Amino acid sequence: MTSYIVDEVTLELNNSAFKEKIRYELRKEFCEVYSKNEHFYQEHFARLNKIIEDKDTEIKKLLNIVEILSKKVNSN
C-alpha cells in the first residue's frame, strides 16, 4: 500500500499538468492583484517567473524525497 502511495505521489509530482496548474494559479492570482496597475504588473512580471521557478524547485525536492522513500519502502 505504501509503495502504491509513493508511486501515485511520484506520478502526480511529475505530471506536467500539475506543474502547469501551479503556474496557472500563480499567474491568475498575480494578475488579479496587479491588473489595476499595468506598469506595476510589468515591473513585477520577472518576480512572478522567479516564484514559478521556485515552485518547480520545490517540486524537484519533493520528487527526491519521494524517490528516497520509495527506495526505503522497496528495500523492506
Backbone torsions as a table, in degrees:
resi	resn	phi	psi	omega
1	MET	NA	-45.1	179.5
2	THR	-61.4	-41.4	178.8
3	SER	-59.8	-41.4	178.2
4	TYR	-61.3	-44.6	-179.6
5	ILE	-63.0	-44.6	178.4
6	VAL	-60.1	-43.8	178.3
7	ASP	-61.3	-42.6	-179.8
8	GLU	-65.9	-42.2	178.0
9	VAL	-62.9	-43.5	179.1
10	THR	-60.5	-45.8	179.0
11	LEU	-61.0	-43.2	-178.3
12	GLU	-66.0	-42.4	-179.4
13	LEU	-69.2	-31.8	178.4
14	ASN	-80.3	-15.8	-176.2
15	ASN	-64.9	119.1	-179.0
16	SER	-65.0	-27.8	177.1
17	ALA	-65.3	-36.4	177.3
18	PHE	-63.3	-46.2	178.6
19	LYS	-63.5	-42.1	-179.6
20	GLU	-66.0	-34.3	177.3
21	LYS	-62.7	-41.8	177.1
22	ILE	-61.0	-46.2	179.0
23	ARG	-60.2	-45.4	-178.8
24	TYR	-60.6	-47.1	-179.1
25	GLU	-62.1	-41.6	178.6
26	LEU	-64.0	-45.4	-179.9
27	ARG	-64.6	-41.9	-179.8
28	LYS	-60.0	-49.3	179.5
29	GLU	-61.4	-44.0	-179.9
30	PHE	-61.1	-45.7	-178.3
31	CYS	-65.1	-40.3	179.4
32	GLU	-62.7	-40.8	-177.2
33	VAL	-71.8	-43.2	-170.4
34	TYR	-103.8	0.0	-174.3
35	SER	-63.6	-23.0	-178.2
36	LYS	-74.8	-13.9	-179.4
37	ASN	-134.7	93.0	-173.3
38	GLU	-61.7	-39.6	178.8
39	HIS	-60.3	-44.5	179.0
40	PHE	-62.8	-41.2	178.7
41	TYR	-59.0	-50.6	-178.7
42	GLN	-62.9	-39.7	-179.0
43	GLU	-62.3	-32.5	-174.5
44	HIS	-105.3	7.7	179.4
45	PHE	-62.7	-37.3	177.4
46	ALA	-61.7	-36.7	177.8
47	ARG	-62.8	-41.0	177.8
48	LEU	-60.3	-45.2	179.4
49	ASN	-62.1	-36.1	177.7
50	LYS	-65.3	-40.9	177.4
51	ILE	-60.1	-43.4	179.6
52	ILE	-63.0	-43.3	177.4
53	GLU	-61.2	-40.5	178.6
54	ASP	-62.8	-39.4	177.9
55	LYS	-64.7	-40.4	176.5
56	ASP	-61.1	-40.0	178.0
57	THR	-63.6	-42.2	178.1
58	GLU	-61.4	-40.7	178.8
59	ILE	-63.4	-42.3	178.7
60	LYS	-62.5	-40.5	177.9
61	LYS	-63.3	-42.4	177.7
62	LEU	-62.0	-40.1	178.3
63	LEU	-62.3	-40.0	177.5
64	ASN	-63.0	-42.2	178.6
65	ILE	-63.7	-44.0	179.5
66	VAL	-62.0	-40.0	179.3
67	GLU	-62.9	-43.9	178.2
68	ILE	-62.1	-45.6	178.5
69	LEU	-61.5	-40.8	-179.9
70	SER	-61.1	-43.8	178.9
71	LYS	-62.7	-40.4	179.2
72	LYS	-65.9	-42.1	-179.9
73	VAL	-65.0	-44.4	-177.7
74	ASN	-70.8	-24.6	179.5
75	SER	-80.5	-17.2	179.7
76	ASN	-91.5	NA	NA
